[in-house]
Amino acid sequence: MYIIKVKGKAKIPDYIQIRDENFVLVAYFRADRPLKNIEKFGLEGKELQLEEVIKNLPFGKLQKLDL
C-alpha cells in the first residue's frame, strides 16, 4: 500500500490518502482525525505506527506504507 499527505487550503483541512498496489484509493481521511474502520485495510493494531508515519510524512510525496 501507498500513502500520501495532501495539503489543504484555507478552510479545507489536510488529508491523507491510502492507495493499494494498483494505486486505487482505499482510504481518504483528515490528517488530524484518526482513521475509522482501520481493520478493513489490514492495519489493525498498527494505529500508533500509522499516526507516527502521518506526523512525519511530507506533503505531496507518495511513499510506500511499510508497517
Secondary structure, 3 states (H helix, E strand, C coil): CEEEEECCCCCCCCEEEEECCCCCEEEEEECCCCCCCHHHHCCCCCHHHHHHHHHHCCECCCEECCC
